[in-house]
Amino acid sequence: MKKIVITGGAGFIGSHVVRQFVNKYPAYQIYNLDALTYAGNLENLRDLEKASNYTFVKGDITDEQFIYELFQREQFDAVIHLAAESHVDRSITDPLAFVKTNVIGTVNLLQAFKEVWQDNWEGKRFYHVSTDEVYGSLGETGFFYETTAYDPNSPYSASKASSDHFVRAYGETYGMPYVVSNCSNNYGPNHFPEKLIPLCIHNIINKKPLPIYGNGKYTRDWLFVIDHARAIDDVFHKGGNAETYNIGGFNEWQNIDLVKELCKQMDVVLGREAGESEQLITFVKDRPGHDLRYAIDATKINKELEWSPSVTFPEGLAKTIDWYMNNQEWLNNVTSGAYADYYEVQYK
């Protein structure tokens, strides 16, 4: 039985990847390694708790000795690495936390994987999941390609760029089989509500202001998280060694237009008058180093691995709204305590 450890598997993207692999591959033993920080939530995986091929392990990838002992004991055949500090705003406030988790934590995993197999790499793989933010910012035209030079502008993107380089360095230096993917902005069920879409859904429900940075013209490509989990499955199983795959939704939206579409759909769902929720939009002071536009060219994964998004953005947004409306207990649980304090500091 193949043993696969998925790091950050209780987080937003990770929980969907864990579910994809546990349900689709009963012959695999899936280990979910997560430190359960503010964004890790085992409620995301309640439905898998009794699955015979699923094991949860609480642990921090920055703990070198713990990671080494875990890998020696379990002899994982593959790593799918999603554990990361991921919120740009938080990286501006506390960049060292991002260096510790995203850089040191990644190297700990690489080193432990190398020590276990000692160059006996047959049937092994280290899959590193990264972000399009490593490429920097685009103007009004153009796209990020797998060959685009790195140009990170925030502590978050710089830490992810560094981790990408270490993965490739271990591949070149030690022959470790690896693959890297860089994805665009994810959205969908289980998203921690510090991010734009779940934050706005929560605030619309409660008739609170919808904070939009600057003039709202920042443009992002949006990827439905379940489609991302499918893409990770394809890259893991069919992607070439030492290859990079950009994963995007073919789905560019300016922030202001996205929030207006969200308001429109929420007004229908909540039975409010058309335009009522849009009145909650509030423009706030821009954050430092805010990249103007990200846009992924996902032609490579589309042609080589035959992957494509399953939903348009309005369709995916409707599915996302339905999930949050049907899981308001989950939403209430994660919008209390420390999150409320953070929200006050960030958007006051």
C-alpha positions as CSV (number, residue, x, y, z in Angstrom):
1,M,0.0,0.0,0.0
2,K,1.4,3.4,-1.0
3,K,1.8,5.8,1.9
4,I,1.2,9.5,1.1
5,V,1.6,12.3,3.6
6,I,-0.4,15.5,2.8
7,T,0.9,18.5,4.8
8,G,-1.6,21.1,5.7
9,G,-4.4,18.7,5.1
10,A,-6.8,20.3,7.6
11,G,-6.6,23.7,5.9
12,F,-8.8,25.1,3.1
13,I,-7.1,23.6,0.0
14,G,-5.6,20.7,1.9
15,S,-8.9,19.3,3.2
16,H,-10.2,19.1,-0.3
17,V,-7.1,17.3,-1.5
18,V,-7.2,14.8,1.4
19,R,-10.9,14.1,0.6
20,Q,-10.0,13.6,-3.1
21,F,-7.3,11.1,-2.4
22,V,-9.0,9.2,0.5
23,N,-12.2,8.7,-1.5
24,K,-10.7,8.0,-4.9
25,Y,-7.8,5.8,-3.9
26,P,-8.7,3.3,-1.2
27,A,-5.5,1.4,-1.8
28,Y,-3.5,4.4,-0.6
29,Q,-2.9,5.2,3.0
30,I,-3.3,8.9,3.4
31,Y,-1.7,10.7,6.3
32,N,-2.9,14.2,7.1
33,L,-0.1,16.2,8.8
34,D,-1.3,19.5,10.2
35,A,-0.3,21.8,13.1
36,L,-3.9,23.0,13.5
37,T,-3.1,26.6,13.6
38,Y,-5.8,29.2,13.1
39,A,-6.6,28.1,9.6
40,G,-6.5,24.3,10.2
41,N,-9.8,22.9,11.2
42,L,-10.6,19.2,11.6
43,E,-14.3,20.0,11.2
44,N,-13.4,20.2,7.5
45,L,-12.8,16.4,7.5
46,R,-15.5,15.1,9.8
47,D,-16.8,12.8,7.0
48,L,-13.4,11.0,6.7
49,E,-12.7,10.4,10.4
50,K,-13.6,6.7,10.2
51,A,-12.1,6.0,6.8
52,S,-9.8,3.0,7.0
53,N,-7.2,4.6,4.7
54,Y,-7.0,7.9,6.6
55,T,-4.8,8.9,9.5
56,F,-4.5,12.3,11.1
57,V,-1.1,13.4,12.6
58,K,-0.9,16.6,14.6
59,G,2.5,18.1,14.1
60,D,4.5,21.2,12.9
61,I,6.7,21.0,9.9
62,T,9.0,23.5,11.5
63,D,9.9,20.9,14.2
64,E,12.9,19.3,12.6
65,Q,13.2,16.3,15.0
66,F,9.5,15.5,14.9
67,I,9.5,15.5,11.1
68,Y,12.6,13.3,10.9
69,E,11.2,10.8,13.4
70,L,7.8,10.7,11.7
71,F,9.3,10.1,8.2
72,Q,11.7,7.4,9.6
73,R,8.8,5.6,11.3
74,E,6.2,5.8,8.5
75,Q,8.5,5.6,5.4
76,F,6.2,7.7,3.2
77,D,6.4,7.0,-0.5
78,A,5.3,10.5,-1.4
79,V,4.7,14.0,0.0
80,I,2.1,16.4,-1.2
81,H,3.1,19.6,0.5
82,L,0.4,22.2,1.0
83,A,1.3,23.4,4.6
84,A,2.0,27.1,4.5
85,E,1.4,30.5,6.0
86,S,-0.6,32.0,3.1
87,H,-2.2,35.3,3.9
88,V,-0.4,38.3,2.4
89,D,-1.7,40.7,5.0
90,R,-0.3,38.6,7.8
91,S,3.0,38.3,6.1
92,I,3.4,42.1,6.2
93,T,2.7,42.1,9.9
94,D,4.9,39.1,10.8
95,P,7.3,38.1,8.0
96,L,9.4,35.8,10.2
97,A,6.5,33.5,10.8
98,F,6.3,33.0,7.0
99,V,10.1,32.3,6.7
100,K,9.9,29.8,9.5
101,T,6.9,27.8,8.1
102,N,7.3,28.2,4.3
103,V,11.1,28.1,4.0
104,I,12.4,26.2,7.0
105,G,9.4,23.9,7.2
106,T,9.7,23.0,3.5
107,V,13.5,22.2,3.9
108,N,12.7,20.0,6.9
109,L,10.3,17.9,4.8
110,L,12.8,17.7,1.9
111,Q,15.6,16.7,4.2
112,A,13.6,14.1,6.0
113,F,12.3,12.6,2.7
114,K,15.9,12.4,1.5
115,E,17.2,10.8,4.6
116,V,14.5,8.1,4.5
117,W,15.2,7.0,0.9
118,Q,18.9,7.7,0.6
119,D,18.7,8.1,-3.2
120,N,16.5,5.0,-3.7
121,W,13.9,7.1,-5.5
122,E,12.0,4.4,-7.5
123,G,8.3,5.1,-7.2
124,K,8.8,8.2,-4.9
125,R,7.6,11.8,-5.4
126,F,7.8,15.1,-3.6
127,Y,4.9,17.4,-4.9
128,H,5.2,21.0,-3.8
129,V,2.1,23.2,-4.1
130,S,2.9,26.9,-4.6
131,T,1.3,30.1,-5.8
132,D,1.2,32.4,-8.8
133,E,2.3,35.3,-6.5
134,V,6.0,34.2,-6.9
135,Y,5.9,35.6,-10.4
136,G,5.2,39.2,-9.2
137,S,2.7,41.5,-10.8
138,L,1.3,41.9,-14.3
139,G,0.1,45.0,-16.1
140,E,-3.2,45.1,-17.9
141,T,-2.1,42.5,-20.4
142,G,-0.1,39.3,-20.4
143,F,0.0,36.0,-18.5
144,F,2.2,34.0,-16.1
145,Y,3.7,31.0,-17.8
146,E,5.7,28.2,-16.2
147,T,8.8,29.9,-17.6
148,T,8.1,33.4,-16.2
149,A,10.9,34.7,-14.1
150,Y,10.3,35.0,-10.3
151,D,9.7,38.5,-9.0
152,P,7.9,38.3,-5.6
153,N,6.7,41.5,-4.0
154,S,5.5,40.5,-0.5
155,P,7.0,38.6,2.4
156,Y,4.5,35.8,1.6
157,S,5.4,35.5,-2.0
158,A,9.1,35.8,-1.3
159,S,8.9,32.9,1.2
160,K,7.0,30.7,-1.3
161,A,9.5,31.6,-4.0
162,S,12.3,30.5,-1.7
163,S,10.6,27.2,-1.0
164,D,10.1,26.5,-4.7
165,H,13.8,27.0,-5.3
166,F,14.7,24.6,-2.5
167,V,12.5,21.9,-3.9
168,R,14.1,22.3,-7.3
169,A,17.6,22.4,-5.7
170,Y,16.9,19.1,-3.9
171,G,15.8,17.6,-7.2
172,E,18.9,18.7,-9.0
173,T,21.4,18.0,-6.2
174,Y,20.1,14.7,-4.8
175,G,18.0,13.4,-7.7
176,M,14.8,13.6,-5.7
177,P,11.8,13.2,-8.0
178,Y,9.6,16.3,-7.7
179,V,6.9,18.3,-9.3
180,V,5.8,21.9,-8.6
181,S,2.5,23.6,-9.3
182,N,1.7,27.3,-9.0
183,C,-2.0,28.1,-8.6
184,S,-4.2,31.2,-8.8
185,N,-6.6,32.4,-6.1
186,N,-8.7,29.6,-4.7
187,Y,-12.3,29.9,-3.5
188,G,-15.0,27.6,-2.3
189,P,-16.2,25.6,0.7
190,N,-14.2,25.6,4.0
191,H,-12.3,28.8,3.2
192,F,-11.2,30.6,6.4
193,P,-13.0,34.0,6.4
194,E,-10.0,36.3,6.4
195,K,-10.0,35.9,2.6
196,L,-12.1,38.1,0.4
197,I,-15.0,35.9,-0.7
198,P,-15.8,34.1,2.7
199,L,-15.2,37.4,4.5
200,C,-17.8,39.2,2.3
201,I,-20.3,36.3,2.6
202,H,-20.1,36.5,6.4
203,N,-20.4,40.3,6.4
204,I,-23.3,40.4,3.9
205,I,-25.2,37.9,6.1
206,N,-24.6,40.1,9.1
207,K,-25.0,43.4,7.2
208,K,-21.4,44.5,8.0
209,P,-19.1,46.6,5.8
210,L,-17.4,44.9,2.9
211,P,-13.8,46.1,3.0
212,I,-12.2,46.6,-0.4
213,Y,-8.6,47.7,-0.7
214,G,-7.8,50.8,-2.7
215,N,-10.0,51.4,-5.7
216,G,-11.0,47.8,-6.1
217,K,-9.4,47.4,-9.5
218,Y,-6.9,44.7,-8.5
219,T,-7.4,41.7,-10.8
220,R,-7.1,38.0,-9.9
221,D,-7.7,34.7,-11.6
222,W,-10.1,32.6,-9.5
223,L,-10.0,28.8,-9.2
224,F,-12.7,26.7,-7.6
225,V,-11.0,24.7,-4.8
226,I,-12.5,21.4,-5.9
227,D,-11.2,21.9,-9.4
228,H,-7.8,22.6,-7.8
229,A,-8.0,19.3,-5.9
230,R,-8.7,17.5,-9.1
231,A,-5.7,19.2,-10.8
232,I,-3.4,18.2,-7.9
233,D,-4.6,14.6,-8.4
234,D,-3.7,14.8,-12.1
235,V,-0.3,16.5,-11.5
236,F,0.6,14.0,-8.8
237,H,-0.3,10.9,-11.0
238,K,0.5,12.1,-14.5
239,G,2.8,15.1,-14.2
240,G,6.4,14.7,-15.4
241,N,9.3,14.7,-13.0
242,A,11.0,18.1,-12.5
243,E,8.1,19.8,-14.3
244,T,6.1,22.8,-13.2
245,Y,2.4,23.2,-13.9
246,N,0.4,26.5,-13.6
247,I,-3.1,25.9,-12.4
248,G,-5.6,28.6,-13.1
249,G,-9.3,29.0,-13.6
250,F,-9.3,31.0,-16.9
251,N,-11.3,33.4,-14.8
252,E,-10.1,37.0,-14.3
253,W,-12.1,39.3,-12.1
254,Q,-11.4,42.7,-10.7
255,N,-12.1,42.7,-6.9
256,I,-14.9,45.3,-7.2
257,D,-16.7,43.4,-9.9
258,L,-16.3,40.1,-8.0
259,V,-17.8,41.6,-4.8
260,K,-20.7,43.1,-6.8
261,E,-21.5,39.7,-8.4
262,L,-21.3,38.2,-4.9
263,C,-23.7,40.9,-3.6
264,K,-26.1,40.3,-6.4
265,Q,-26.2,36.5,-5.7
266,M,-26.5,37.0,-2.0
267,D,-29.4,39.4,-2.3
268,V,-31.3,36.7,-4.2
269,V,-30.4,34.0,-1.6
270,L,-31.3,36.2,1.4
271,G,-34.5,37.6,-0.2
272,R,-33.2,41.2,-0.1
273,E,-33.9,43.9,-2.5
274,A,-31.6,44.1,-5.5
275,G,-28.6,46.3,-4.7
276,E,-29.1,46.2,-1.0
277,S,-25.9,44.3,-0.1
278,E,-23.9,46.4,-2.6
279,Q,-24.5,49.4,-0.3
280,L,-22.2,47.6,2.3
281,I,-19.1,48.1,0.0
282,T,-16.5,50.2,1.8
283,F,-13.1,51.2,0.3
284,V,-10.2,51.0,2.8
285,K,-6.6,52.0,2.8
286,D,-4.5,49.9,0.4
287,R,-2.0,47.5,1.7
288,P,1.8,47.9,1.0
289,G,3.2,46.2,-2.1
290,H,-0.2,45.3,-3.5
291,D,0.2,43.5,-6.9
292,L,-2.0,44.9,-9.6
293,R,-2.9,41.8,-11.5
294,Y,-2.3,38.0,-11.6
295,A,-3.3,35.9,-14.6
296,I,-2.4,32.3,-15.1
297,D,-1.8,30.7,-18.5
298,A,-3.0,27.1,-17.7
299,T,-2.5,25.8,-21.3
300,K,0.2,23.3,-20.3
301,I,-1.9,21.4,-17.7
302,N,-4.9,21.6,-20.0
303,K,-3.0,20.1,-23.0
304,E,-0.6,17.7,-21.3
305,L,-2.8,16.4,-18.5
306,E,-6.3,17.1,-20.0
307,W,-7.4,19.1,-17.0
308,S,-9.8,22.0,-17.2
309,P,-12.1,23.8,-14.7
310,S,-15.5,22.2,-14.2
311,V,-17.4,25.5,-13.4
312,T,-17.5,29.1,-14.4
313,F,-16.9,31.7,-11.7
314,P,-20.6,32.6,-11.3
315,E,-21.4,28.8,-11.0
316,G,-18.6,28.2,-8.5
317,L,-19.6,31.3,-6.5
318,A,-23.2,30.0,-6.3
319,K,-21.9,26.6,-5.0
320,T,-19.8,28.5,-2.5
321,I,-22.7,30.6,-1.2
322,D,-24.9,27.5,-0.9
323,W,-22.2,25.8,1.2
324,Y,-21.8,28.7,3.6
325,M,-25.5,29.2,3.9
326,N,-25.9,25.5,4.8
327,N,-22.9,25.6,7.2
328,Q,-23.4,28.7,9.2
329,E,-22.4,26.9,12.4
330,W,-19.0,26.2,10.8
331,L,-18.7,29.9,9.8
332,N,-19.7,31.1,13.3
333,N,-17.2,28.8,14.9
334,V,-14.3,30.2,13.0
335,T,-15.3,33.9,13.2
336,S,-15.0,34.2,16.9
337,G,-12.2,34.9,19.4
338,A,-8.8,35.6,17.8
339,Y,-10.2,36.1,14.4
340,A,-12.4,38.9,15.6
341,D,-9.4,40.6,17.1
342,Y,-7.4,40.3,13.9
343,Y,-10.3,41.6,11.9
344,E,-10.5,44.7,14.0
345,V,-6.7,45.4,13.7
346,Q,-6.6,44.7,9.9
347,Y,-9.8,46.5,8.7
348,K,-10.4,49.2,11.4
